[in-house]
């Protein structure tokens, strides 16, 4: 089934630098984990509306991919924002506001936060700013859809569109912050800017904690396919698994669009690599050409493999989840949200890669559904009118109609 849905990987690379017997030590704890993670979990789980997101079993797709079990962590319901990003951006804003009040005695209304985004991070930062009462200015590049801009504006953000790609928007946000005395809340880090991205990544780790808590110990995944982007999410999850499970941790495979594969290129080169140009992938949340510095510090030691997929693979998986095999739930998944699943289905058809990853008919695979239809118009356009109508019936609660 896998080859009928998506093609083989555009590129695949095992990470020869991983030493799975090495314990999670002081160098790693200086980046992620330990008491800082426990604090993030305590705070986020105390927010009104917090609930673990669903972990769905996709047994029909698992059978077609030749694995024993497939779990889909559906981040669509996260705080009503449509993606996992609230765990990071909103958490970092919360910490900033707390520090302003506790350390400096200043009211959060005097604080302005800013960021660059392809959509979901900016929405989370804007939502977090609204929760604590501070101002928010978001920079987007020229390819970010009008629907995603409107969503951020609904949460109170001032959105500024700038020429170029995501990395150009990052530089605009940094320059504006320096000029105006704002604070950048970014999920990407660079020299001299690491503490806030570290907080963002600590928040992301809760996603994996929830997934493991949901499963019996006998069903802990053997493999995790996770989206790339700047690397923050992948690094957070890989670090959590390394710290929690040690040498017995699942293998982590990082999946990127073939037009924005900066992490895969960095692994191949043995150091940070930048992908330039428009990065015009439909996987907007992964259209990043420059790895996060501290994320890469973790990933080059913790990720077992890197791979890239095509835009057409992502669209095929969106459609598959909208009309899955009998017995599997219908899932509303955005373009970036399906990258992990597309990665699994791509390698499922390659016997050499399966062998390299130790993946067989008994493997238990976790994929992260990082977003729902965060741009509903684009979602409907990509999956087509008939499937969009079917999904609309499903979302409205007409399960019987959706099954026809």
Wavefront OBJ file of the C-alpha trace (Angstrom):
o trace
v 0.000 0.000 0.000
v 2.752 2.463 0.846
v 4.139 2.750 -2.679
v 0.639 3.327 -4.016
v 0.260 6.324 -1.699
v 3.644 8.036 -1.724
v 6.893 7.663 -3.587
v 10.192 6.499 -2.152
v 12.229 9.038 -0.139
v 13.845 11.805 -2.129
v 16.896 11.361 0.101
v 17.714 9.301 3.179
v 20.742 9.343 5.461
v 21.607 7.346 8.565
v 23.329 9.435 11.232
v 26.666 7.730 11.849
v 27.399 10.010 14.823
v 24.739 8.509 17.075
v 26.024 6.393 19.957
v 22.902 4.802 21.416
v 24.826 3.335 24.352
v 25.940 6.750 25.565
v 23.985 8.024 28.623
v 22.138 11.334 28.616
v 24.654 13.485 30.457
v 25.515 16.956 31.633
v 26.138 18.372 28.162
v 22.656 17.312 27.095
v 20.977 18.506 30.307
v 22.518 21.918 29.704
v 20.339 22.086 26.585
v 17.131 20.229 27.496
v 15.499 18.125 30.172
v 15.780 17.619 33.914
v 14.182 20.146 36.251
v 13.496 22.623 33.456
v 11.261 20.097 31.704
v 9.415 19.302 34.950
v 8.736 23.027 35.412
v 7.384 23.363 31.875
v 5.077 20.409 32.424
v 3.814 21.808 35.729
v 2.971 25.180 34.224
v 1.416 24.070 30.942
v -0.772 21.395 32.530
v -2.130 24.044 34.912
v -3.490 26.264 32.117
v -7.273 26.423 31.658
v -8.324 24.149 28.837
v -5.298 21.882 29.049
v -5.903 18.271 28.049
v -3.609 15.664 26.481
v -4.191 15.491 22.739
v -5.475 12.234 21.210
v -3.183 9.347 20.366
v -4.931 7.517 17.536
v -4.321 3.952 16.411
v -4.146 3.616 12.616
v -4.137 -0.151 12.261
v -5.270 -0.173 8.637
v -2.469 2.107 7.474
v -0.031 0.150 9.672
v -0.932 -3.093 7.886
v -0.394 -1.501 4.506
v 2.981 -0.137 5.611
v 4.097 -3.528 6.909
v 4.468 -2.542 10.575
v 2.820 -3.941 13.663
v 1.248 -0.746 14.981
v 0.975 2.903 13.983
v 0.098 5.684 16.423
v -0.790 9.208 15.327
v -0.433 11.962 17.938
v -3.120 14.412 16.793
v -2.130 17.945 17.827
v -5.090 19.559 16.082
v -7.114 20.026 19.311
v -4.230 21.656 21.270
v -5.787 24.625 23.135
v -8.036 25.264 20.147
v -5.088 26.571 18.103
v -4.881 23.750 15.598
v -1.256 22.794 16.243
v 1.340 21.771 18.830
v 2.921 25.240 18.867
v 1.109 26.472 21.993
v 3.308 24.117 23.991
v 6.329 26.179 22.927
v 5.591 29.761 21.899
v 2.862 30.417 24.427
v 4.909 28.799 27.195
v 7.901 31.042 26.441
v 5.679 34.146 26.504
v 4.246 33.005 29.840
v 7.768 32.701 31.287
v 8.759 36.123 29.972
v 5.734 37.811 31.519
v 6.392 36.056 34.824
v 10.003 37.214 34.858
v 9.049 40.789 34.041
v 6.636 40.877 36.960
v 8.738 38.903 39.439
v 12.193 40.292 38.671
v 11.506 43.843 37.503
v 8.097 44.587 38.958
v 6.834 45.636 35.527
v 3.345 44.986 34.267
v 3.211 42.605 31.274
v 1.238 45.252 29.358
v 4.562 47.055 28.958
v 6.035 44.040 27.173
v 5.985 43.557 23.380
v 6.953 40.172 21.993
v 7.756 39.503 18.369
v 8.555 36.531 16.171
v 8.800 35.264 12.618
v 6.480 32.506 11.487
v 5.005 30.479 8.676
v 1.742 30.572 10.628
v 1.429 28.229 13.597
v 4.200 29.604 15.824
v 2.932 33.145 15.354
v -0.577 32.087 16.262
v 0.706 30.441 19.448
v 2.794 33.470 20.430
v -0.177 35.777 19.784
v -2.435 33.525 21.874
v 0.129 33.420 24.673
v 0.487 37.210 24.559
v -3.260 37.533 24.927
v -3.235 35.242 27.962
v -0.741 37.430 29.853
v -1.811 40.823 28.469
v 1.255 41.831 26.444
v 1.543 43.113 22.863
v 2.584 40.976 19.906
v 4.072 41.804 16.488
v 4.531 38.944 14.016
v 6.637 38.945 10.847
v 5.637 36.701 7.936
v 7.289 36.161 4.561
v 5.668 36.632 1.179
v 4.415 33.050 0.778
v 2.435 32.838 4.040
v -1.243 32.504 3.164
v -3.817 35.186 3.889
v -5.783 32.682 5.932
v -2.900 32.126 8.337
v -2.321 35.869 8.647
v -5.994 36.412 9.469
v -5.853 33.724 12.152
v -2.959 35.496 13.904
v -4.750 38.821 13.699
v -7.810 37.293 15.353
v -5.610 36.552 18.368
v -4.558 40.204 18.564
v -1.234 40.144 16.705
v -0.027 42.947 14.487
v 1.211 41.097 11.397
v 3.888 42.567 9.106
v 4.638 40.918 5.756
v 8.238 41.124 4.501
v 9.950 39.961 1.285
v 11.913 36.730 1.113
v 11.559 33.431 2.948
v 11.125 32.356 6.573
v 14.762 33.024 7.437
v 14.440 36.565 6.073
v 11.433 37.083 8.335
v 13.549 35.876 11.286
v 16.125 38.566 10.540
v 13.439 41.257 10.209
v 11.967 40.295 13.588
v 15.396 40.412 15.243
v 16.168 43.838 13.755
v 12.804 45.273 14.796
v 13.209 43.918 18.314
v 16.636 45.527 18.646
v 15.343 48.865 17.371
v 12.174 48.982 19.488
v 13.152 47.183 22.683
v 10.896 44.213 21.973
v 11.686 40.617 22.917
v 11.966 37.939 20.253
v 10.115 34.719 21.036
v 11.512 32.316 18.480
v 11.633 28.552 18.148
v 14.908 28.898 16.275
v 18.178 29.800 17.987
v 21.392 31.370 16.803
v 24.626 32.662 18.306
v 23.772 34.893 21.265
v 20.102 33.871 21.315
v 19.414 30.515 22.928
v 17.505 30.843 26.204
v 13.998 31.520 24.857
v 14.244 28.816 22.149
v 15.345 26.454 24.915
v 12.116 27.247 26.800
v 10.107 26.696 23.625
v 11.689 23.269 23.209
v 11.107 22.351 26.863
v 7.413 22.937 26.266
v 7.402 20.770 23.157
v 8.685 17.824 25.204
v 5.303 17.508 26.908
v 3.939 16.088 23.662
v 6.117 12.990 23.969
v 5.439 12.672 27.688
v 1.719 12.507 26.912
v 2.226 9.899 24.201
v 4.262 7.585 26.422
v 1.838 8.005 29.319
v -0.989 6.946 27.027
v 0.633 3.659 26.004
v 1.327 0.546 28.089
v 5.057 -0.034 28.557
v 4.855 -3.038 26.224
v 3.644 -0.758 23.423
v 6.342 1.918 23.606
v 7.182 2.833 19.997
v 10.224 1.358 18.319
v 10.372 4.202 15.782
v 9.325 7.861 15.775
v 9.009 9.847 12.539
v 8.997 13.578 13.295
v 8.977 16.786 11.270
v 12.166 18.782 10.757
v 11.780 22.527 10.151
v 14.416 24.353 12.187
v 14.711 21.222 14.330
v 13.184 22.398 17.607
v 10.398 19.827 17.843
v 12.554 16.949 16.637
v 15.334 17.840 19.077
v 12.912 18.177 21.983
v 11.357 14.764 21.356
v 14.661 13.023 20.644
v 16.136 14.466 23.847
v 13.123 13.428 25.913
v 13.316 9.868 24.604
v 17.082 9.694 25.181
v 16.762 10.994 28.746
v 13.738 8.826 29.578
v 14.451 5.567 27.757
v 18.247 5.556 27.416
v 19.713 2.941 25.101
v 16.274 1.341 24.673
v 14.764 4.501 23.193
v 12.911 4.436 19.872
v 14.797 5.280 16.708
v 14.073 8.885 15.697
v 13.806 9.727 11.987
v 13.613 13.421 11.044
v 11.494 14.196 7.960
v 11.842 17.352 5.837
v 10.510 18.699 2.526
v 12.987 18.138 -0.285
v 12.929 21.901 -0.931
v 13.886 22.766 2.660
v 16.150 19.961 3.907
v 18.665 21.936 5.978
v 18.920 19.287 8.725
v 19.614 16.423 6.332
v 22.248 18.510 4.548
v 23.803 19.436 7.898
v 24.054 15.779 8.872
v 25.685 14.901 5.561
v 28.170 17.788 5.849
v 28.917 17.248 9.535
v 28.004 20.850 10.392
v 25.298 23.471 9.978
v 24.174 24.012 6.401
v 21.783 26.653 5.050
v 19.297 26.132 2.222
v 18.644 29.417 0.402
v 15.949 30.537 -2.002
v 12.175 30.736 -1.690
v 11.806 27.295 -0.066
v 8.471 27.049 -1.862
v 7.148 23.834 -0.352
v 3.464 23.517 0.478
v 4.583 22.260 3.901
v 4.641 25.851 5.142
v 5.513 25.034 8.728
v 8.645 23.225 7.548
v 9.815 25.804 4.996
v 12.968 26.606 6.967
v 16.410 26.902 5.451
v 18.546 27.448 8.539
v 18.762 24.981 11.458
v 18.309 26.137 15.036
v 21.714 26.168 16.717
v 20.772 24.420 19.970
v 18.414 22.038 18.186
v 21.272 20.913 15.986
v 23.508 20.480 19.056
v 21.028 17.825 20.150
v 19.998 16.330 16.824
v 23.469 15.530 15.535
v 23.854 13.249 18.583
v 20.282 12.037 19.036
v 18.531 11.636 15.661
v 19.072 8.241 14.055
v 18.309 9.294 10.494
v 17.263 12.198 8.290
v 15.152 12.045 5.149
v 13.252 14.215 2.675
v 9.881 13.865 0.956
v 7.986 15.582 -1.862
v 5.026 17.928 -1.607
v 2.979 15.335 -3.481
v 3.705 12.818 -0.697
v 2.273 15.207 1.887
v -0.890 15.788 -0.140
v -1.333 12.038 -0.629
v -1.202 11.538 3.135
v -3.673 14.353 3.783
v -6.090 12.576 1.480
v -5.365 9.185 3.015
v -6.200 10.463 6.498
v -9.337 12.187 5.216
v -10.510 8.841 3.794
v -8.540 6.132 5.623
v -8.796 2.342 5.379
v -11.808 0.748 7.030
v -11.523 0.841 10.803
v -9.123 3.782 10.980
v -10.445 7.160 12.162
v -10.821 10.097 9.796
v -8.180 12.698 10.675
v -8.066 16.323 9.578
v -4.364 16.941 8.968
v -2.601 19.923 7.437
v 0.291 19.918 4.973
v 3.048 20.035 7.597
v 1.141 17.807 9.987
v 1.466 14.713 7.776
v 5.212 14.857 7.083
v 6.039 12.165 9.642
v 3.433 9.812 8.210
v 4.640 10.512 4.675
v 8.163 9.685 5.816
v 7.072 6.350 7.235
v 5.153 5.390 4.092
v 8.097 6.360 1.899
v 10.609 4.160 3.723
v 8.071 1.350 4.114
v 8.524 0.543 0.454
v 12.332 0.397 0.545
v 13.679 -2.879 1.902
v 17.225 -1.586 2.339
v 16.087 1.379 4.440
v 13.753 -0.823 6.477
v 16.672 -3.091 7.280
v 18.929 -0.151 8.168
v 16.303 1.135 10.593
v 15.506 -2.276 12.033
v 11.884 -1.852 10.960
v 9.801 -4.976 10.397
v 6.315 -6.387 10.767
v 6.517 -6.169 14.565
v 7.618 -2.511 14.710
v 5.511 0.047 16.547
v 5.676 3.479 14.918
v 4.690 6.874 16.300
v 4.122 9.816 13.973
v 3.351 13.355 15.080
v 0.324 15.059 13.523
v 1.604 18.540 14.246
v -1.326 20.465 12.783
v -4.914 20.209 11.631
v -6.367 22.388 8.849
v -4.796 25.626 10.092
v -5.601 27.119 6.673
v -9.021 25.583 5.897
v -9.240 27.002 2.374
v -5.848 25.621 1.375
v -6.677 22.308 3.038
v -9.872 21.969 0.991
v -8.033 22.930 -2.193
v -5.319 20.315 -1.630
v -7.508 17.341 -0.767
v -10.175 18.185 -3.358
v -13.857 19.139 -3.126
v -15.350 15.686 -2.603
v -13.002 14.762 0.233
v -13.352 18.244 1.722
v -17.111 17.790 1.801
v -16.687 14.399 3.444
v -14.402 15.831 6.100
v -16.815 18.708 6.708
v -19.573 16.190 7.400
v -17.243 14.345 9.763
v -16.347 17.536 11.614
v -20.008 18.406 11.969
v -20.608 15.067 13.661
v -22.323 13.263 10.792
v -20.267 10.081 11.128
v -22.647 7.974 9.108
v -22.530 10.365 6.150
v -18.757 10.599 6.342
v -18.435 6.810 6.074
v -20.225 6.734 2.725
l 1 2 3 4 5 6 7 8 9 10 11 12 13 14 15 16 17 18 19 20 21 22 23 24 25 26 27 28 29 30 31 32 33 34 35 36 37 38 39 40 41 42 43 44 45 46 47 48 49 50 51 52 53 54 55 56 57 58 59 60 61 62 63 64 65 66 67 68 69 70 71 72 73 74 75 76 77 78 79 80 81 82 83 84 85 86 87 88 89 90 91 92 93 94 95 96 97 98 99 100 101 102 103 104 105 106 107 108 109 110 111 112 113 114 115 116 117 118 119 120 121 122 123 124 125 126 127 128 129 130 131 132 133 134 135 136 137 138 139 140 141 142 143 144 145 146 147 148 149 150 151 152 153 154 155 156 157 158 159 160 161 162 163 164 165 166 167 168 169 170 171 172 173 174 175 176 177 178 179 180 181 182 183 184 185 186 187 188 189 190 191 192 193 194 195 196 197 198 199 200 201 202 203 204 205 206 207 208 209 210 211 212 213 214 215 216 217 218 219 220 221 222 223 224 225 226 227 228 229 230 231 232 233 234 235 236 237 238 239 240 241 242 243 244 245 246 247 248 249 250 251 252 253 254 255 256 257 258 259 260 261 262 263 264 265 266 267 268 269 270 271 272 273 274 275 276 277 278 279 280 281 282 283 284 285 286 287 288 289 290 291 292 293 294 295 296 297 298 299 300 301 302 303 304 305 306 307 308 309 310 311 312 313 314 315 316 317 318 319 320 321 322 323 324 325 326 327 328 329 330 331 332 333 334 335 336 337 338 339 340 341 342 343 344 345 346 347 348 349 350 351 352 353 354 355 356 357 358 359 360 361 362 363 364 365 366 367 368 369 370 371 372 373 374 375 376 377 378 379 380 381 382 383 384 385 386 387 388 389 390 391 392 393 394 395 396 397 398 399 400 401 402 403 404
